[in-house]
């Protein structure tokens, strides 16, 4: 947190803001930023007066459009959730709470079973990967003593129907073993994207051996460059 505050103070230096305006120009329609004497892809890392100042692409567009950086505790959000769509009309300044709420999605169900809190089971729909996550919070009515506040996951699933089947199955277990039962560590089902990546590792490695860059491999396979680099960085 201290490091972030220090960075924000450097970024808000009037001399740095003047320097940034002199070296970057915004296309107000497309959100594309043209720069002089520097390079930018997903953001800016600028050595200025002996200090490294990092500016995300969206924050740079917002600054060049409005003349001000986001206020403390606020984020620049992409309205359509497409992080590479940096058109000014697609950006908005929202609070940190609003940002987390928008990114993470919503609870599909808060609890299951009888009573005020049911069994403390919930299904959460995560907008970031469009999956359904099941968890149980023992403090929701039944957690006492050392169990109070314990929360455990029952995995992530591709459909709500799969998640509801897991909930129903776990309720039957709790009815037999008692409400204080905590299961062994749950092995999560791999995400579709991870399975897709892992099945393409050999192809990625072969392309890399043949001289392809990480970006060329990512473009050819429709993957993110970070995921490609993580899996074949040893080549």
ZITA-V10421 format. One record per residue. N is the residue number from 0. SS is DSSP state (A for helix, B for strand, O for the rest). Layout:
n:ss
N:SS
N:SS
This chain:
n:ss
0:O
1:A
2:A
3:A
4:A
5:A
6:A
7:A
8:A
9:A
10:A
11:O
12:O
13:A
14:A
15:A
16:A
17:A
18:A
19:A
20:A
21:A
22:A
23:B
24:B
25:B
26:O
27:O
28:O
29:O
30:O
31:O
32:B
33:B
34:B
35:O
36:O
37:O
38:O
39:O
40:O
41:O
42:B
43:B
44:B
45:B
46:B
47:B
48:O
49:O
50:B
51:B
52:B
53:B
54:B
55:B
56:A
57:A
58:A
59:A
60:A
61:A
62:A
63:A
64:A
65:A
66:O
67:O
68:O
69:O
70:O
71:O
72:O
73:B
74:B
75:B
76:B
77:B
78:O
79:O
80:O
81:O
82:O
83:O
84:O
85:O
86:O
87:A
88:A
89:A
90:B
91:B
92:B
93:B
94:B
95:A
96:A
97:A
98:A
99:A
100:A
101:A
102:A
103:A
104:O
105:B
106:B
107:B
108:B
109:O
110:O
111:O
112:O
113:O
114:O
115:O
116:O
117:O
118:O
119:O
120:B
121:B
122:B
123:B
124:B
125:B
126:O
127:O
128:O
129:O
130:B
131:B
132:B
133:B
134:B
135:B
136:B
137:O
138:O
139:O
140:O
141:O
142:O
143:O
144:A
145:A
146:A
147:O
148:O
149:O
150:B
151:B
152:B
153:B
154:B
155:B
156:B
157:O
158:O
159:A
160:A
161:A
162:A
163:A
164:A
165:A
166:A
167:A
168:A
169:A
170:A
171:A
172:A
173:A
174:A
175:A
176:A
177:O
178:O
179:O
180:O
181:O
182:O
183:O
184:O
185:O
186:O
187:O
188:O
189:O
190:O
191:A
192:A
193:A
194:A
195:A
196:A
197:A
198:A
199:O
200:A
201:A
202:A
203:A
204:A
205:A
206:A
207:A
208:A
209:O
210:O
211:O
212:O
213:A
214:A
215:A
216:A
217:A
218:A
219:A
220:A
221:O
222:O
223:O
224:A
225:A
226:A
227:A
228:A
229:A
230:A
231:A
232:O
233:O
234:O
